[in-house]
Amino acid sequence: MPVESLPLSNPDPGAQSLIEDKELRMKINTAIELLPLQQKAAFSLRQLEGLSFKETSEVMNCSVGAAKASYFHAVQKLRKYLKKEEKE
């Protein structure tokens, strides 16, 4: 097969996707690290540990409402940060 007829594109379309996924995970981890401690704890316990709001509030030693508020504010800040990163 002559060199001229070889495909120039990557035969594995998933490779680019894997790179993009890794970059997104890095951006998310960076954004999580920027959160205030209470918000980081609430987000991590809910999303990474899979705890309920009741369980999260027990671990954080706060009310369920405070755990929900911390989680809500964390999500809002993460969205804002990631949208900013997307534009840059």
Secondary structure as UniProt FT lines:
FT   HELIX           3..5
FT   HELIX           14..34
FT   HELIX           37..43
FT   HELIX           44..48
FT   HELIX           53..60
FT   HELIX           64..87
//
